[in-house]
Amino acid sequence: MPTTPTLAIRKTFLIAVAIGLGWATSAMAGTTWDGIRKEVYGERAIQDGTGFMVLKAPNRPEDQRAVPISVETAFADGRTVKSVTFVVDENPSPVAAVFHMGPGRDRVALSSRFRVNAQTDVRVIVEASDGALYMSSQLVKFAGGQAACAAPPTGDEKEIAANMGKMKLADVPSSSARSEINHKVRLALSHPNHTGMQLDQLTLLYIPLRMVNRVDARLGSEHVFSMDGSITLSESPVIEFDYRLGGGDKLDVDMTDTTGAAWHKSFPLGPAS
């Protein structure tokens, strides 16, 4: 049986830490994607998503520590979006994030910022409600410099600790017709998302792993999404997502990390919600 994307995040990260490299030897018997695909999806067919998936990523990112990758997808045949998985092939933890979508979502818009270690293909795999898988991919080129997963944290250590767990929500303006059905927002999470591969610049010791492993969003009683994270998420992750209008007057967000710490924030929404 294939590994679920959630388990794959944990497995691929543990492999990377254990050997201090990107992908295990068994996964390199072919292209990197061949190994990832077999590990996560087994023998399941993955179809070309061209036509109903739009993947966007910069060809040459300005900051490899926070590369924006977005996808919009929609079904017009009665099926809904079950999950959306972001993959960065050449990263130590290639399964970057898995979004488990709430029920009844025939269209979804998602975006986040990811660490990109080297020149790589980035992918988004959408799972439909009937179990069918669809993929879109794009090459992201490497500008050089220090690998993103080993780049030291930015900012003062005490300030990072004091702000950890804070959340902000802002509207994302849109002229698309989608705004008549769904509303798009930007959720900013304050968390260093330490990779376990970064050196403290003073002690020259490795900073212990501390990553965002779960984010849950609910609109009233409606489940919007649950995200399983990884070290490939950027420092202070930002998630842009849409939700269906009319679902409730507040958005509740819960975040946890690998130390067991948990944070909650409730955001009141405007009357149009």
C-alpha positions in Angstrom: 0.0 0.0 0.0 1.3 3.5 -0.8 2.2 5.8 2.0 -0.2 8.7 2.6 1.1 12.2 1.9 1.0 13.0 5.7 3.1 10.0 6.6 5.4 10.7 3.7 6.2 14.1 5.2 7.4 12.5 8.4 9.2 9.7 6.6 11.1 11.8 4.1 12.1 14.2 6.8 13.5 11.5 9.1 15.4 10.0 6.2 17.0 13.4 5.4 18.0 14.0 9.0 19.4 10.5 9.4 21.7 10.7 6.5 22.3 14.5 6.3 21.4 14.4 2.6 18.3 14.9 0.5 16.7 11.6 -0.5 17.5 8.0 0.5 19.5 5.8 -1.8 16.6 3.6 -2.7 14.6 6.6 -3.8 17.4 7.6 -6.2 17.0 4.6 -8.5 15.9 6.8 -11.3 14.9 10.5 -11.1 14.2 12.0 -7.7 10.5 12.3 -8.6 10.4 8.6 -9.4 11.4 7.8 -5.8 9.1 10.3 -4.3 6.2 9.2 -6.4 6.7 5.5 -5.5 7.1 6.3 -1.8 4.0 8.5 -1.6 1.6 7.2 -4.2 2.8 3.7 -5.0 1.4 2.5 -8.3 -1.5 4.9 -8.5 -1.9 6.7 -11.8 -1.2 10.4 -11.8 -2.8 12.3 -14.8 -1.7 15.5 -16.4 -3.6 18.4 -14.7 -3.3 20.8 -17.6 -6.6 22.4 -18.3 -8.0 22.7 -14.8 -4.9 23.3 -12.7 -2.9 26.6 -12.8 0.5 26.3 -11.0 2.5 29.4 -10.5 6.1 29.7 -9.3 9.0 32.1 -10.1 11.5 30.8 -12.7 14.3 32.4 -10.7 13.2 33.2 -7.2 14.6 36.4 -5.5 14.8 34.6 -2.1 15.2 30.9 -2.0 14.2 30.8 1.6 10.6 31.9 0.8 9.6 31.0 -2.7 5.9 31.6 -3.5 4.2 28.6 -5.1 0.4 28.8 -5.8 -2.2 26.6 -7.5 -5.8 27.1 -8.5 -7.9 24.1 -9.5 -11.6 23.5 -10.2 -13.8 20.5 -11.2 -16.9 21.0 -13.3 -18.1 17.4 -13.3 -19.5 17.1 -9.8 -16.3 16.0 -8.2 -14.6 17.9 -5.4 -11.1 18.5 -4.2 -10.0 16.1 -1.5 -6.4 17.1 -1.0 -3.6 19.3 -2.5 0.0 18.3 -2.1 3.0 20.6 -2.7 6.3 18.8 -3.6 9.8 20.3 -4.0 11.8 17.4 -5.6 15.3 18.2 -4.6 14.7 19.3 -1.0 15.6 17.2 2.1 11.9 17.0 2.9 10.4 17.0 -0.6 6.7 16.6 0.4 6.5 20.2 1.4 2.8 20.5 2.6 -0.4 18.5 2.3 -3.7 20.4 2.5 -6.7 18.2 3.3 -9.7 20.2 2.1 -13.1 20.5 3.7 -16.2 18.9 2.0 -17.9 20.2 -1.1 -15.0 22.2 -2.5 -15.2 21.9 -6.3 -12.7 24.8 -6.6 -9.7 25.7 -4.5 -7.0 28.4 -4.5 -3.9 27.8 -2.3 -0.5 29.4 -2.0 2.4 29.3 0.4 6.1 30.1 0.6 8.7 27.3 0.6 12.4 26.8 1.1 14.0 25.7 -2.2 17.4 24.1 -1.7 18.6 23.7 -5.3 17.4 23.9 -8.8 14.4 21.6 -8.8 11.0 20.8 -10.2 8.2 21.9 -8.0 4.9 20.0 -8.3 1.3 20.2 -7.1 -0.8 17.0 -6.9 -4.5 17.3 -6.6 -6.6 14.4 -5.4 -10.2 14.4 -6.5 -13.1 13.0 -4.4 -13.1 9.9 -6.5 -9.5 9.2 -5.7 -8.1 10.3 -9.1 -4.8 12.2 -9.0 -3.7 15.1 -11.2 -0.4 16.9 -11.4 1.2 20.1 -12.7 4.9 20.9 -12.4 7.4 23.6 -13.1 11.2 24.0 -13.0 12.6 26.5 -10.5 16.2 27.5 -11.1 18.8 28.0 -8.5 20.6 31.3 -8.2 23.4 30.0 -6.0 24.4 30.6 -2.4 23.7 28.7 0.8 21.1 26.0 0.6 17.8 27.4 2.0 17.2 24.6 4.5 20.6 25.4 6.2 20.3 29.2 6.0 20.4 30.7 9.5 17.2 32.2 11.0 16.6 35.9 10.4 16.0 38.3 13.3 16.8 38.3 17.0 16.4 35.0 18.8 14.5 36.7 21.7 12.2 38.5 19.4 11.5 35.3 17.5 10.6 33.5 20.7 8.4 36.4 21.9 6.4 36.4 18.7 6.1 32.7 18.2 2.5 31.6 17.5 1.1 35.0 16.6 -1.2 35.1 13.6 -2.5 37.7 11.2 -5.3 37.5 8.6 -5.7 39.9 5.7 -7.9 40.0 2.6 -6.4 39.3 -0.8 -7.9 41.7 -3.4 -9.2 39.9 -6.5 -10.9 41.0 -9.7 -11.7 37.4 -10.6 -15.2 36.2 -10.9 -14.2 33.7 -8.2 -14.7 36.5 -5.7 -18.4 36.2 -6.2 -18.3 32.6 -4.9 -15.3 32.4 -2.7 -13.2 34.9 -0.7 -9.5 34.8 -0.5 -7.4 35.7 2.5 -3.7 35.7 3.6 -2.8 34.0 6.9 0.6 34.9 8.3 2.0 32.7 11.0 4.9 33.7 13.2 7.1 30.7 13.7 10.8 30.1 12.9 10.1 26.6 11.4 13.7 25.5 12.3 14.9 22.7 10.0 17.4 21.0 12.3 20.1 21.8 9.7 20.8 25.4 10.7 23.8 26.5 12.7 23.5 29.0 15.5 25.9 31.8 14.4 27.2 32.3 18.0 27.5 28.8 19.3 28.1 27.1 16.0 25.8 24.3 17.2 22.8 23.1 15.3 19.6 24.7 16.2 17.1 21.9 17.3 14.3 21.0 14.9 11.1 22.9 15.6 8.7 23.0 12.7 5.1 23.7 12.1 3.4 20.3 11.6 -0.3 21.2 11.6 -2.5 24.1 10.7 -6.3 23.8 10.9 -8.8 26.4 9.7 -12.6 26.3 10.3 -15.3 28.7 9.2 -18.0 28.4 11.8 -18.7 24.7 11.8 -17.3 24.2 8.3 -13.9 22.6 7.9 -11.9 24.8 5.5 -8.6 22.9 5.5 -6.0 21.0 7.6 -2.4 21.3 6.5 0.4 18.9 7.4 3.7 20.9 7.3 7.4 20.2 6.9 10.8 21.9 7.1 10.3 23.0 3.5 7.8 25.6 4.7 9.5 28.9 5.0 10.3 30.7 8.2 7.1 32.4 9.4 4.9 30.6 6.9 2.3 32.5 4.9 -0.8 30.7 3.5 -3.2 32.2 1.0 -6.4 30.3 0.7 -10.0 30.8 -0.3 -13.2 29.9 1.5 -16.9 29.8 0.5 -18.9 32.9 1.3 -21.8 32.5 3.7 -20.1 29.9 5.9 -19.9 31.9 9.1 -18.9 35.1 10.8 -15.5 34.0 12.2 -12.5 32.0 11.1 -10.8 29.8 13.7 -7.2 28.8 13.2 -5.2 26.3 15.2 -1.5 25.7 14.8 0.8 23.1 16.4 4.5 22.4 16.1 6.8 19.4 16.7 7.5 20.4 20.3 3.8 20.0 21.2 3.2 23.7 21.5 -0.3 24.8 20.3 -1.8 28.2 19.4 -5.3 29.3 18.6 -6.7 32.5 17.0 -10.3 33.5 16.1 -10.7 36.1 13.4 -14.0 37.9 13.1 -15.1 38.3 9.5 -17.1 41.0 7.8 -20.8 40.9 7.1 -20.2 39.7 3.5 -19.0 36.4 5.0 
